[in-house]
Amino acid sequence: MRRSVKPIRNHVCTHAFCRVPLSPDAIAQLYARFMELKEKRRLPKSMTFD
C-alpha cells in the first residue's frame, strides 16, 4: 500500500524563500561602496551605514 507523507516544514519561515543574511564579503563590498559615495559627496555626511 502506498502512502504519501507531507514533509516537515520549518514553521519559522512560511515564505516561499527564506531570508538569508549576506556574507561578510558582501557586507564589506557594500560598506566600501558606501564610503566611496560619501567621499564623492553623493551621499549626505549625516547618513550612516547600519
Backbone as XML, in Angstrom:
<?xml version="1.0"?>
<chain id="A" units="angstrom">
  <residue number="1" name="MET">
    <atom name="N" x="0.845" y="-1.173" z="0.000"/>
    <atom name="CA" x="0.000" y="0.000" z="0.000"/>
    <atom name="C" x="0.892" y="1.239" z="0.000"/>
  </residue>
  <residue number="2" name="ARG">
    <atom name="N" x="0.549" y="2.169" z="-0.840"/>
    <atom name="CA" x="1.348" y="3.382" z="-0.987"/>
    <atom name="C" x="0.768" y="4.509" z="-0.149"/>
  </residue>
  <residue number="3" name="ARG">
    <atom name="N" x="1.634" y="5.192" z="0.606"/>
    <atom name="CA" x="1.203" y="6.324" z="1.417"/>
    <atom name="C" x="1.993" y="7.566" z="1.024"/>
  </residue>
  <residue number="4" name="SER">
    <atom name="N" x="1.312" y="8.679" z="0.984"/>
    <atom name="CA" x="2.041" y="9.924" z="0.735"/>
    <atom name="C" x="2.232" y="10.629" z="2.067"/>
  </residue>
  <residue number="5" name="VAL">
    <atom name="N" x="3.443" y="11.092" z="2.277"/>
    <atom name="CA" x="3.797" y="11.745" z="3.534"/>
    <atom name="C" x="4.174" y="13.182" z="3.231"/>
  </residue>
  <residue number="6" name="LYS">
    <atom name="N" x="3.581" y="14.111" z="3.977"/>
    <atom name="CA" x="3.918" y="15.514" z="3.811"/>
    <atom name="C" x="5.249" y="15.795" z="4.505"/>
  </residue>
  <residue number="7" name="PRO">
    <atom name="N" x="6.114" y="16.614" z="3.877"/>
    <atom name="CA" x="7.391" y="16.923" z="4.517"/>
    <atom name="C" x="7.188" y="17.818" z="5.740"/>
  </residue>
  <residue number="8" name="ILE">
    <atom name="N" x="8.087" y="17.690" z="6.690"/>
    <atom name="CA" x="8.054" y="18.551" z="7.877"/>
    <atom name="C" x="8.598" y="19.903" z="7.470"/>
  </residue>
  <residue number="9" name="ARG">
    <atom name="N" x="7.809" y="20.938" z="7.649"/>
    <atom name="CA" x="8.218" y="22.292" z="7.252"/>
    <atom name="C" x="8.752" y="23.047" z="8.451"/>
  </residue>
  <residue number="10" name="ASN">
    <atom name="N" x="9.630" y="23.965" z="8.170"/>
    <atom name="CA" x="10.150" y="24.867" z="9.189"/>
    <atom name="C" x="9.059" y="25.906" z="9.467"/>
  </residue>
  <residue number="11" name="HIS">
    <atom name="N" x="8.543" y="25.931" z="10.655"/>
    <atom name="CA" x="7.435" y="26.834" z="10.975"/>
    <atom name="C" x="7.883" y="28.274" z="11.169"/>
  </residue>
  <residue number="12" name="VAL">
    <atom name="N" x="9.187" y="28.500" z="11.287"/>
    <atom name="CA" x="9.693" y="29.856" z="11.447"/>
    <atom name="C" x="9.574" y="30.615" z="10.128"/>
  </residue>
  <residue number="13" name="CYS">
    <atom name="N" x="9.863" y="29.945" z="9.042"/>
    <atom name="CA" x="9.842" y="30.587" z="7.729"/>
    <atom name="C" x="8.655" y="30.060" z="6.938"/>
  </residue>
  <residue number="14" name="THR">
    <atom name="N" x="7.666" y="30.905" z="6.710"/>
    <atom name="CA" x="6.486" y="30.484" z="5.962"/>
    <atom name="C" x="6.439" y="31.106" z="4.573"/>
  </residue>
  <residue number="15" name="HIS">
    <atom name="N" x="7.489" y="31.819" z="4.183"/>
    <atom name="CA" x="7.546" y="32.451" z="2.866"/>
    <atom name="C" x="8.052" y="31.455" z="1.829"/>
  </residue>
  <residue number="16" name="ALA">
    <atom name="N" x="7.882" y="31.800" z="0.570"/>
    <atom name="CA" x="8.371" y="30.926" z="-0.497"/>
    <atom name="C" x="9.890" y="30.797" z="-0.423"/>
  </residue>
  <residue number="17" name="PHE">
    <atom name="N" x="10.578" y="31.898" z="-0.110"/>
    <atom name="CA" x="12.023" y="31.887" z="0.048"/>
    <atom name="C" x="12.361" y="32.444" z="1.417"/>
  </residue>
  <residue number="18" name="CYS">
    <atom name="N" x="13.178" y="31.735" z="2.167"/>
    <atom name="CA" x="13.585" y="32.206" z="3.490"/>
    <atom name="C" x="14.672" y="33.269" z="3.343"/>
  </residue>
  <residue number="19" name="ARG">
    <atom name="N" x="14.672" y="34.234" z="4.233"/>
    <atom name="CA" x="15.679" y="35.285" z="4.207"/>
    <atom name="C" x="17.006" y="34.724" z="4.703"/>
  </residue>
  <residue number="20" name="VAL">
    <atom name="N" x="18.059" y="35.012" z="3.969"/>
    <atom name="CA" x="19.399" y="34.544" z="4.319"/>
    <atom name="C" x="20.275" y="35.776" z="4.495"/>
  </residue>
  <residue number="21" name="PRO">
    <atom name="N" x="21.041" y="35.856" z="5.597"/>
    <atom name="CA" x="21.891" y="37.033" z="5.790"/>
    <atom name="C" x="23.008" y="37.088" z="4.745"/>
  </residue>
  <residue number="22" name="LEU">
    <atom name="N" x="23.445" y="38.304" z="4.443"/>
    <atom name="CA" x="24.539" y="38.496" z="3.493"/>
    <atom name="C" x="25.836" y="37.942" z="4.057"/>
  </residue>
  <residue number="23" name="SER">
    <atom name="N" x="26.720" y="37.569" z="3.166"/>
    <atom name="CA" x="28.033" y="37.088" z="3.595"/>
    <atom name="C" x="28.865" y="38.282" z="4.068"/>
  </residue>
  <residue number="24" name="PRO">
    <atom name="N" x="29.867" y="38.051" z="4.915"/>
    <atom name="CA" x="30.745" y="39.142" z="5.360"/>
    <atom name="C" x="31.435" y="39.850" z="4.192"/>
  </residue>
  <residue number="25" name="ASP">
    <atom name="N" x="31.777" y="39.109" z="3.137"/>
    <atom name="CA" x="32.413" y="39.736" z="1.964"/>
    <atom name="C" x="31.457" y="40.702" z="1.268"/>
  </residue>
  <residue number="26" name="ALA">
    <atom name="N" x="30.201" y="40.330" z="1.153"/>
    <atom name="CA" x="29.214" y="41.202" z="0.506"/>
    <atom name="C" x="28.999" y="42.465" z="1.331"/>
  </residue>
  <residue number="27" name="ILE">
    <atom name="N" x="28.958" y="42.311" z="2.645"/>
    <atom name="CA" x="28.795" y="43.486" z="3.510"/>
    <atom name="C" x="30.000" y="44.403" z="3.385"/>
  </residue>
  <residue number="28" name="ALA">
    <atom name="N" x="31.198" y="43.837" z="3.312"/>
    <atom name="CA" x="32.419" y="44.638" z="3.149"/>
    <atom name="C" x="32.394" y="45.411" z="1.831"/>
  </residue>
  <residue number="29" name="GLN">
    <atom name="N" x="31.916" y="44.776" z="0.760"/>
    <atom name="CA" x="31.823" y="45.455" z="-0.532"/>
    <atom name="C" x="30.806" y="46.585" z="-0.491"/>
  </residue>
  <residue number="30" name="LEU">
    <atom name="N" x="29.676" y="46.347" z="0.160"/>
    <atom name="CA" x="28.666" y="47.405" z="0.290"/>
    <atom name="C" x="29.191" y="48.577" z="1.109"/>
  </residue>
  <residue number="31" name="TYR">
    <atom name="N" x="29.930" y="48.271" z="2.179"/>
    <atom name="CA" x="30.478" y="49.343" z="3.018"/>
    <atom name="C" x="31.520" y="50.155" z="2.244"/>
  </residue>
  <residue number="32" name="ALA">
    <atom name="N" x="32.360" y="49.478" z="1.468"/>
    <atom name="CA" x="33.364" y="50.190" z="0.659"/>
    <atom name="C" x="32.677" y="51.116" z="-0.342"/>
  </residue>
  <residue number="33" name="ARG">
    <atom name="N" x="31.618" y="50.639" z="-0.973"/>
    <atom name="CA" x="30.871" y="51.480" z="-1.933"/>
    <atom name="C" x="30.206" y="52.647" z="-1.213"/>
  </residue>
  <residue number="34" name="PHE">
    <atom name="N" x="29.661" y="52.389" z="-0.030"/>
    <atom name="CA" x="29.043" y="53.441" z="0.772"/>
    <atom name="C" x="30.063" y="54.534" z="1.098"/>
  </residue>
  <residue number="35" name="MET">
    <atom name="N" x="31.258" y="54.132" z="1.527"/>
    <atom name="CA" x="32.291" y="55.117" z="1.865"/>
    <atom name="C" x="32.745" y="55.884" z="0.625"/>
  </residue>
  <residue number="36" name="GLU">
    <atom name="N" x="32.829" y="55.203" z="-0.506"/>
    <atom name="CA" x="33.209" y="55.854" z="-1.759"/>
    <atom name="C" x="32.184" y="56.928" z="-2.138"/>
  </residue>
  <residue number="37" name="LEU">
    <atom name="N" x="30.906" y="56.614" z="-2.008"/>
    <atom name="CA" x="29.860" y="57.588" z="-2.334"/>
    <atom name="C" x="29.866" y="58.765" z="-1.362"/>
  </residue>
  <residue number="38" name="LYS">
    <atom name="N" x="30.184" y="58.514" z="-0.096"/>
    <atom name="CA" x="30.270" y="59.617" z="0.864"/>
    <atom name="C" x="31.444" y="60.528" z="0.550"/>
  </residue>
  <residue number="39" name="GLU">
    <atom name="N" x="32.584" y="59.937" z="0.158"/>
    <atom name="CA" x="33.761" y="60.738" z="-0.192"/>
    <atom name="C" x="33.505" y="61.595" z="-1.420"/>
  </residue>
  <residue number="40" name="LYS">
    <atom name="N" x="32.722" y="61.084" z="-2.362"/>
    <atom name="CA" x="32.397" y="61.843" z="-3.573"/>
    <atom name="C" x="31.237" y="62.810" z="-3.337"/>
  </residue>
  <residue number="41" name="ARG">
    <atom name="N" x="30.758" y="62.864" z="-2.116"/>
    <atom name="CA" x="29.652" y="63.738" z="-1.709"/>
    <atom name="C" x="28.358" y="63.447" z="-2.467"/>
  </residue>
  <residue number="42" name="ARG">
    <atom name="N" x="28.173" y="62.193" z="-2.798"/>
    <atom name="CA" x="26.916" y="61.794" z="-3.428"/>
    <atom name="C" x="25.909" y="61.329" z="-2.392"/>
  </residue>
  <residue number="43" name="LEU">
    <atom name="N" x="26.384" y="61.167" z="-1.152"/>
    <atom name="CA" x="25.524" y="60.853" z="-0.024"/>
    <atom name="C" x="25.764" y="61.911" z="1.050"/>
  </residue>
  <residue number="44" name="PRO">
    <atom name="N" x="24.747" y="62.243" z="1.823"/>
    <atom name="CA" x="24.939" y="63.225" z="2.898"/>
    <atom name="C" x="25.879" y="62.681" z="3.978"/>
  </residue>
  <residue number="45" name="LYS">
    <atom name="N" x="26.647" y="63.589" z="4.598"/>
    <atom name="CA" x="27.572" y="63.178" z="5.653"/>
    <atom name="C" x="26.862" y="62.611" z="6.862"/>
  </residue>
  <residue number="46" name="SER">
    <atom name="N" x="25.620" y="62.997" z="7.045"/>
    <atom name="CA" x="24.854" y="62.518" z="8.208"/>
    <atom name="C" x="24.376" y="61.080" z="8.032"/>
  </residue>
  <residue number="47" name="MET">
    <atom name="N" x="24.439" y="60.536" z="6.824"/>
    <atom name="CA" x="23.958" y="59.174" z="6.582"/>
    <atom name="C" x="24.911" y="58.162" z="7.203"/>
  </residue>
  <residue number="48" name="THR">
    <atom name="N" x="24.338" y="57.135" z="7.808"/>
    <atom name="CA" x="25.149" y="56.100" z="8.453"/>
    <atom name="C" x="24.942" y="54.759" z="7.757"/>
  </residue>
  <residue number="49" name="PHE">
    <atom name="N" x="25.887" y="53.873" z="7.942"/>
    <atom name="CA" x="25.821" y="52.522" z="7.389"/>
    <atom name="C" x="25.385" y="51.592" z="8.506"/>
  </residue>
  <residue number="50" name="ASP">
    <atom name="N" x="24.125" y="51.249" z="8.493"/>
    <atom name="CA" x="23.597" y="50.361" z="9.555"/>
    <atom name="C" x="23.128" y="49.068" z="8.989"/>
  </residue>
</chain>
